[in-house]
Amino acid sequence: MQTQKRPHWREDFTVAEHAFKEWRTARKKGARIPHDLWQLALDLAKRHSVAKVAVTLGLMTRWLIAKKIPTRMA
């Protein structure tokens, strides 16, 4: 029985790294990170550590944690 190898973690980040790089190049100073980029980062954080995602994509870990943990309804 042949097992399917999981791709190297670096391959998972390729699309997100490229998207963040393009956004950073084109954005206006002080612009917020768009929802679709946050979603890419959050999807990666489901499979990899928050710290690895934050460092690789140039995000602050606390921002990613705040986006990852849903706020409680009062």
C-alpha positions as CSV (number, residue, x, y, z in Angstrom):
1,M,0.0,0.0,0.0
2,Q,1.4,3.3,-1.1
3,T,1.0,6.3,1.2
4,Q,0.5,9.8,-0.3
5,K,3.2,12.2,0.9
6,R,2.0,15.4,2.4
7,P,3.6,18.4,0.5
8,H,6.4,20.3,2.2
9,W,5.0,23.1,4.4
10,R,6.7,25.7,2.3
11,E,4.5,24.7,-0.7
12,D,1.3,25.5,1.4
13,F,2.5,29.1,1.8
14,T,3.4,29.9,-1.8
15,V,0.0,31.4,-2.9
16,A,-0.4,33.4,0.3
17,E,3.1,34.8,0.2
18,H,2.6,35.9,-3.3
19,A,-0.7,37.5,-2.6
20,F,0.6,39.4,0.4
21,K,3.6,40.6,-1.5
22,E,1.4,41.9,-4.3
23,W,-0.9,43.6,-1.9
24,R,2.0,45.3,0.0
25,T,3.5,46.5,-3.2
26,A,0.2,48.1,-4.4
27,R,-1.4,49.3,-1.2
28,K,-1.6,52.8,0.1
29,K,0.1,53.5,3.4
30,G,-2.1,52.6,6.3
31,A,-4.5,50.4,4.3
32,R,-6.0,47.5,6.1
33,I,-5.3,44.0,5.1
34,P,-8.2,42.8,2.9
35,H,-10.6,40.1,4.1
36,D,-9.5,37.6,1.4
37,L,-5.8,37.9,2.5
38,W,-6.9,37.3,6.2
39,Q,-8.8,34.3,5.0
40,L,-5.7,32.9,3.3
41,A,-3.7,33.4,6.5
42,L,-6.4,31.8,8.7
43,D,-6.7,28.8,6.4
44,L,-2.9,28.3,6.8
45,A,-3.2,28.7,10.6
46,K,-5.6,25.7,10.6
47,R,-2.8,23.5,9.2
48,H,0.3,25.1,10.6
49,S,1.2,27.0,13.8
50,V,0.1,30.6,14.1
51,A,3.6,31.7,14.7
52,K,4.9,30.0,11.5
53,V,2.1,31.7,9.5
54,A,2.7,35.1,11.1
55,V,6.4,35.0,10.5
56,T,6.2,33.7,7.0
57,L,3.5,36.2,5.9
58,G,4.9,39.1,7.8
59,L,2.0,39.5,10.2
60,M,2.0,40.1,13.9
61,T,1.1,37.0,15.8
62,R,-1.4,38.7,18.1
63,W,-3.3,40.0,15.0
64,L,-3.6,36.5,13.6
65,I,-4.7,35.1,17.0
66,A,-7.3,37.9,17.3
67,K,-8.7,37.0,13.9
68,K,-8.6,33.3,14.5
69,I,-10.4,33.3,17.8
70,P,-14.1,34.2,17.3
71,T,-15.4,36.9,19.6
72,R,-18.1,35.9,22.1
73,M,-21.6,37.2,21.6
74,A,-22.8,39.1,24.7
